[in-house]
Amino acid sequence: MMLETLEVEESLALPLARRVVKIDRVRPGLAGAIAGALGGVAMVFATDALMARGGAGHPFLDLMSGPFRGLEPPLAVGIAVGTFAVAGAFIGGTFANVTRRLKKLIPLVIWTALISAALWILVDAAFVAKVPWLATKLPFLPVLGGVEAFALVLSLHLPFRLRKAAVEMEDEEPEDA
């Protein structure tokens, strides 16, 4: 037969299997910091929109830019939003490093939403106990909505960070024991 006379070259290494894996395109800390900065800005504007509820003005932006009243109003608002972006970048980078092994989007969104809500509850309770004048100015539900906007944007670091790649898997020679 023809098959018996066919010689197979040993130099041809054919992959025995391929496996699709997700690998990092960008380091988790960097991706989380970028998403966290965008999430911090989203948190500010979502909270402001929920606090205003169709009324005139920007109550959350006015509250957060209050310490910078000596400056021009647009500059004071910019500094306040920038402060939230920097804080969000720090939180996002840390969170992405902690959750770097979580590679599915839906569980990450759920985890981020739950942990963010729990942390806001703790921070609000601390404000009520230690800084009651600030707690009265920050309504719970609008800020919770802003925190969840931050959580949603933060969890989008995963599609930005990961990419799919095909990895060739070869059988290893079993070691004789």
C-alpha positions in Angstrom: 0.0 0.0 0.0 1.0 3.5 -0.6 0.5 4.5 3.1 3.1 2.1 4.3 5.8 3.6 2.1 5.0 7.2 3.1 7.7 8.6 5.3 6.7 11.1 8.0 9.3 13.8 8.7 9.9 14.3 12.4 10.7 17.9 11.9 7.1 18.7 11.1 5.7 19.7 14.4 1.9 19.7 14.1 -0.1 21.1 17.0 -2.3 18.5 18.5 -4.8 20.9 19.9 -5.6 24.6 20.0 -7.1 26.3 22.9 -8.6 29.8 23.0 -7.6 31.7 26.1 -7.9 35.3 27.2 -4.6 37.1 27.7 -3.8 40.6 28.9 -3.5 43.3 26.3 -2.9 45.9 28.9 -1.8 45.4 32.5 -4.8 45.2 34.9 -3.7 48.2 37.0 -3.4 50.5 34.0 -6.7 49.4 32.5 -8.4 49.8 35.9 -6.9 53.2 36.4 -8.2 54.4 33.1 -11.6 52.9 33.7 -11.7 54.3 37.2 -10.9 57.8 36.1 -13.7 57.7 33.6 -15.9 56.1 36.2 -15.1 58.9 38.7 -16.3 61.5 36.2 -19.4 59.4 35.4 -20.1 59.1 39.2 -20.0 62.9 39.6 -22.4 63.6 36.7 -24.8 60.8 37.5 -25.0 61.9 41.1 -25.5 65.5 40.1 -28.3 64.5 37.6 -30.0 62.4 40.2 -29.8 65.1 42.9 -31.2 67.8 40.5 -34.1 65.7 39.3 -35.2 68.1 36.7 -34.6 71.2 38.8 -32.3 74.1 38.0 -28.7 74.1 39.0 -26.2 71.4 39.8 -26.4 70.6 43.5 -23.6 67.9 43.6 -21.2 69.9 41.5 -21.9 73.0 43.7 -21.3 71.0 46.9 -18.0 69.4 45.6 -16.6 72.6 44.2 -17.4 74.5 47.5 -13.9 74.3 48.9 -12.6 76.0 45.7 -15.0 79.0 45.8 -12.2 81.5 45.6 -11.5 80.4 42.0 -13.6 81.0 38.9 -16.7 78.7 39.0 -15.8 76.6 35.9 -12.2 76.1 37.3 -13.6 75.1 40.7 -15.9 72.5 39.1 -13.0 71.2 36.9 -10.8 70.7 40.0 -13.6 68.9 41.8 -14.3 66.6 38.9 -10.6 66.1 38.4 -10.3 65.1 42.1 -12.9 62.5 41.6 -11.1 61.3 38.4 -7.9 60.9 40.3 -9.6 59.1 43.2 -11.4 56.9 40.8 -8.2 56.0 39.0 -6.5 55.0 42.2 -9.6 52.9 43.3 -9.9 51.4 39.8 -6.3 50.4 39.5 -6.4 48.7 42.9 -9.7 47.0 42.1 -8.5 45.7 38.8 -5.3 44.3 40.3 -7.4 42.5 43.0 -9.8 41.1 40.4 -7.2 40.3 37.7 -8.1 36.6 37.7 -11.8 37.3 37.1 -12.1 37.0 33.3 -15.9 37.0 32.7 -17.7 40.3 32.3 -21.1 39.5 33.9 -19.7 38.1 37.2 -17.3 41.1 37.3 -20.2 43.6 36.8 -22.2 41.9 39.6 -19.3 41.8 41.9 -18.3 45.4 41.3 -21.9 46.6 41.8 -22.3 44.7 45.1 -19.0 45.7 46.5 -19.5 49.4 45.5 -22.9 49.5 47.1 -21.6 47.9 50.3 -18.7 50.4 50.5 -21.1 53.3 49.9 -23.3 52.1 52.8 -20.2 51.9 55.1 -19.0 55.4 54.0 -22.5 56.9 54.5 -22.8 55.3 57.9 -19.4 56.8 58.8 -20.5 60.2 57.6 -23.7 60.1 59.7 -21.6 59.2 62.8 -18.6 61.4 62.3 -19.5 64.2 59.9 -23.3 64.8 60.2 -23.3 68.1 58.4 -21.9 66.5 55.2 -24.2 63.5 55.6 -27.3 65.8 55.5 -26.1 67.3 52.2 -25.4 63.9 50.5 -28.7 62.1 49.9 -28.2 58.3 50.1 -30.0 57.2 46.9 -28.6 59.7 44.4 -25.1 59.1 45.6 -25.8 55.3 45.5 -26.9 55.8 41.8 -23.6 57.6 41.1 -21.6 54.9 42.9 -23.3 52.3 40.7 -22.5 54.3 37.6 -18.8 54.3 38.7 -19.1 50.5 39.2 -20.5 49.9 35.8 -17.8 52.0 34.0 -15.1 50.4 36.2 -16.1 46.9 35.2 -15.6 47.8 31.6 -11.9 47.7 32.1 -12.2 43.9 31.4 -13.0 44.1 27.7 -10.4 46.9 27.3 -7.8 44.8 29.0 -8.3 41.3 27.6 -8.1 39.8 24.2 -8.6 36.3 22.9 -5.7 34.3 21.6 -5.3 30.8 20.2 -2.6 28.9 22.0 -1.3 25.6 20.6 -1.2 22.8 23.0 1.1 19.8 22.4 1.1 16.5 24.2 4.0 16.2 26.5 6.0 13.0 26.6 5.0 11.1 29.8 7.9 10.7 32.1 8.8 7.1 33.0 8.5 6.6 36.7 
